[in-house]
């Protein structure tokens, strides 16, 4: 509560400025909660003291009421004793009057105790409401602290990632990756060129072999014709 009251004493814009300049909002919130818990302890202590006074006032009411009744009975007994001759009437009147004076004093103290008790009871109600408010604020800010801690973790992780990403520039890693990609393109083009050369050499060999096969086929045909004219049969036949 002390921390929150300090913030409430300055303007709204100054509140935001103060919060923005906090080095560690979690620690500040934790300190605020500790302050509220200290206020709660003090409020509970004061509440207990006021309740004790109310209880004491109630006992005084009962005590003074008993005293008033006791003095009233004593006054009656004195007067009855005078009627039976056990005491002089004048002395009885004097003592009975003193007893009634004591009774009035006890009644006055009883009424004062009743007034005190009513005042203490009102204070108890007000202090109980204050204690409940402090408890609710503590619970609220403890939940806020949990959320704040989670948000700080996410913010720190995001900041760290963004910081690393910000270190990547066009003259550094990206440029290196571009050069590597260009190198890969060159290697792929070179492999393709070797493939075309290999295919070209193979095609020439095929052309040569095809021509050779054609020439062999013509010579074979001429040989067969010549054997046929001479009447030479093929040994296989």
C-alpha positions as CSV (number, residue, x, y, z in Angstrom):
1,X,0.0,0.0,0.0
2,X,2.9,2.4,0.7
3,X,4.2,1.8,-2.8
4,X,0.8,2.3,-4.4
5,X,0.1,5.4,-2.3
6,X,3.4,6.9,-3.5
7,X,2.4,6.3,-7.1
8,X,-1.1,7.8,-6.5
9,X,0.4,11.0,-5.1
10,X,1.9,12.0,-8.5
11,X,0.0,12.7,-11.8
12,X,-1.0,10.1,-14.3
13,X,1.7,11.0,-16.8
14,X,4.3,10.9,-14.1
15,X,3.0,7.5,-13.0
16,X,3.7,6.2,-16.5
17,X,7.1,7.9,-16.6
18,X,8.0,6.3,-13.2
19,X,6.9,2.9,-14.4
20,X,8.8,3.2,-17.7
21,X,12.0,4.1,-15.7
22,X,11.8,1.2,-13.4
23,X,14.8,-1.0,-13.8
24,X,13.0,-4.1,-12.5
25,X,9.2,-3.9,-12.4
26,X,9.0,-7.4,-10.9
27,X,11.1,-6.4,-7.9
28,X,9.1,-3.2,-7.5
29,X,5.9,-5.1,-7.6
30,X,7.2,-7.6,-5.0
31,X,8.2,-4.7,-2.8
32,X,4.7,-3.2,-3.1
33,X,3.2,-6.5,-2.1
34,X,5.6,-6.7,0.9
35,X,4.5,-3.2,1.9
36,X,0.8,-4.3,1.7
37,X,1.5,-7.4,3.8
38,X,3.2,-5.2,6.4
39,X,0.1,-2.9,6.4
40,X,-2.1,-6.0,6.8
41,X,-0.1,-7.2,9.8
42,X,-0.4,-3.8,11.4
43,X,-4.1,-3.7,10.6
44,X,-4.7,-7.1,12.0
45,X,-2.8,-6.2,15.2
46,X,-4.9,-3.0,15.6
47,X,-8.1,-4.9,14.9
48,X,-7.2,-7.4,17.6
49,X,-6.6,-4.6,20.1
50,X,-9.9,-2.9,19.3
51,X,-11.7,-6.2,19.6
52,X,-10.1,-6.7,22.9
53,X,-11.3,-3.3,24.1
54,X,-14.8,-4.1,22.9
55,X,-14.7,-7.4,24.8
56,X,-13.4,-5.6,27.9
57,X,-16.1,-2.9,27.6
58,X,-18.8,-5.7,27.4
59,X,-17.5,-7.2,30.6
60,X,-17.5,-3.8,32.3
61,X,-21.1,-3.3,31.2
62,X,-22.0,-6.6,32.9
63,X,-19.9,-5.8,36.0
64,X,-21.4,-2.4,36.5
65,X,-24.9,-3.7,35.9
66,X,-24.3,-6.3,38.6
67,X,-22.9,-3.7,41.0
68,X,-25.9,-1.4,40.4
69,X,-28.3,-4.3,41.2
70,X,-26.2,-5.2,44.2
71,X,-26.3,-1.7,45.7
72,X,-30.0,-1.5,45.0
73,X,-30.7,-4.7,46.9
74,X,-28.5,-3.6,49.7
75,X,-30.4,-0.3,50.0
76,X,-33.7,-2.3,50.2
77,X,-32.2,-4.7,52.8
78,X,-31.1,-1.7,55.0
79,X,-34.6,-0.2,54.8
80,X,-36.3,-3.5,55.7
81,X,-33.9,-4.0,58.6
82,X,-34.9,-0.6,59.9
83,X,-38.6,-1.6,59.7
84,X,-37.8,-4.6,61.9
85,X,-35.9,-2.5,64.4
86,X,-32.5,-3.9,63.6
87,X,-31.1,-0.5,62.8
88,X,-32.0,3.1,63.6
89,X,-34.2,4.7,60.9
90,X,-31.9,7.6,60.5
91,X,-28.8,5.4,60.1
92,X,-30.8,3.2,57.7
93,X,-31.7,6.2,55.6
94,X,-28.1,7.4,55.5
95,X,-26.7,4.0,54.5
96,X,-29.5,3.3,52.1
97,X,-28.8,6.7,50.5
98,X,-25.1,5.9,50.2
99,X,-26.0,2.6,48.6
100,X,-28.2,4.3,46.1
101,X,-25.4,6.8,45.3
102,X,-23.1,3.9,44.6
103,X,-25.8,2.4,42.4
104,X,-26.1,5.6,40.4
105,X,-22.3,5.6,40.0
106,X,-22.4,2.0,38.7
107,X,-25.2,2.9,36.3
108,X,-23.2,5.8,35.0
109,X,-20.1,3.7,34.5
110,X,-22.3,1.0,32.9
111,X,-23.7,3.6,30.4
112,X,-20.2,4.8,29.7
113,X,-19.1,1.2,29.1
114,X,-22.0,0.7,26.7
115,X,-21.1,3.8,24.8
116,X,-17.4,2.7,24.6
117,X,-18.5,-0.7,23.4
118,X,-20.6,0.8,20.6
119,X,-17.7,3.0,19.5
120,X,-15.3,0.0,19.6
121,X,-17.8,-2.1,17.6
122,X,-18.0,0.6,14.9
123,X,-14.2,0.7,14.8
124,X,-14.1,-3.1,14.5
125,X,-16.5,-3.0,11.5
126,X,-14.5,-0.3,9.8
127,X,-11.1,-2.0,10.5
128,X,-12.5,-5.4,9.3
129,X,-13.5,-3.7,6.0
130,X,-10.0,-2.3,5.7
131,X,-8.4,-5.6,6.4
132,X,-10.6,-7.3,3.8
133,X,-9.7,-4.6,1.2
134,X,-6.0,-5.1,1.9
135,X,-6.3,-8.9,1.5
136,X,-8.1,-8.4,-1.8
137,X,-5.4,-6.1,-3.0
138,X,-2.7,-8.5,-2.0
139,X,-4.4,-11.3,-3.8
140,X,-5.0,-9.1,-6.9
141,X,-1.4,-8.0,-7.1
142,X,0.0,-11.5,-6.4
143,X,-2.0,-12.6,-9.5
144,X,-0.7,-9.6,-11.4
145,X,2.8,-10.5,-10.4
146,X,2.4,-14.0,-11.8
147,X,1.2,-12.6,-15.1
148,X,4.0,-10.0,-15.1
149,X,6.6,-12.7,-14.5
150,X,5.3,-14.7,-17.5
151,X,5.2,-11.6,-19.7
152,X,8.7,-10.7,-18.7
153,X,9.9,-14.2,-19.7
154,X,8.2,-14.0,-23.1
155,X,9.6,-10.5,-23.6
156,X,13.1,-11.5,-22.7
157,X,13.0,-14.5,-25.1
158,X,11.6,-12.4,-27.9
159,X,14.1,-9.7,-27.3
160,X,17.0,-12.2,-27.3
161,X,15.7,-13.7,-30.6
162,X,15.2,-10.4,-32.2
163,X,18.6,-9.2,-31.0
164,X,20.3,-12.2,-32.7
165,X,18.3,-11.7,-35.9
166,X,19.3,-8.0,-35.9
167,X,23.0,-9.0,-35.9
168,X,22.5,-10.6,-39.4
169,X,23.4,-8.0,-42.0
170,X,23.8,-8.0,-45.8
171,X,27.6,-7.8,-45.4
172,X,27.8,-10.8,-43.1
173,X,26.0,-14.1,-43.0
174,X,23.5,-13.3,-45.8
175,X,26.3,-12.3,-48.1
176,X,28.1,-15.6,-47.3
177,X,25.0,-17.6,-48.0
178,X,24.6,-15.8,-51.3
179,X,28.2,-16.6,-52.3
180,X,27.7,-20.3,-51.3
181,X,24.5,-20.4,-53.4
182,X,26.4,-19.0,-56.4
183,X,29.1,-21.5,-55.9
184,X,26.5,-24.3,-56.0
185,X,25.1,-22.9,-59.2
186,X,28.5,-22.9,-60.8
187,X,29.2,-26.5,-59.7
188,X,25.8,-27.6,-61.1
189,X,26.5,-25.9,-64.4
190,X,30.0,-27.5,-64.6
191,X,28.5,-30.9,-64.0
192,X,25.9,-30.3,-66.7
193,X,28.7,-29.3,-69.2
194,X,30.7,-32.5,-68.5
195,X,27.5,-34.4,-69.1
196,X,27.0,-32.8,-72.5
197,X,30.6,-33.5,-73.4
198,X,30.2,-37.1,-72.4
199,X,27.0,-37.5,-74.4
200,X,28.6,-35.8,-77.4
201,X,31.5,-38.3,-77.4
202,X,29.2,-41.2,-77.1
203,X,27.1,-39.9,-80.1
204,X,30.2,-39.8,-82.3
205,X,31.2,-43.3,-81.4
206,X,27.7,-44.5,-82.3
207,X,27.9,-42.8,-85.7
208,X,31.2,-44.4,-86.4
209,X,29.9,-47.9,-85.4
210,X,26.8,-47.4,-87.5
211,X,28.8,-46.6,-90.6
212,X,31.2,-49.5,-90.0
213,X,28.2,-51.9,-89.6
214,X,26.8,-50.7,-92.9
215,X,30.1,-51.3,-94.7
216,X,30.4,-54.7,-93.3
217,X,26.8,-55.5,-94.4
218,X,27.6,-54.5,-98.1
219,X,30.8,-56.6,-98.1
220,X,28.9,-59.6,-96.8
221,X,26.3,-59.3,-99.5
222,X,28.9,-59.1,-102.2
223,X,30.6,-62.2,-100.7
224,X,27.4,-64.1,-100.8
225,X,26.8,-63.2,-104.4
226,X,30.3,-64.2,-105.5
227,X,29.9,-67.6,-103.7
228,X,26.6,-68.1,-105.4
229,X,28.1,-67.5,-108.9
230,X,30.9,-69.9,-108.2
231,X,28.6,-72.5,-106.8
232,X,30.2,-72.5,-103.4
233,X,27.8,-73.4,-100.7
234,X,28.0,-72.2,-97.1
235,X,29.6,-74.9,-94.9
236,X,26.8,-74.2,-92.3
237,X,24.2,-75.2,-94.9
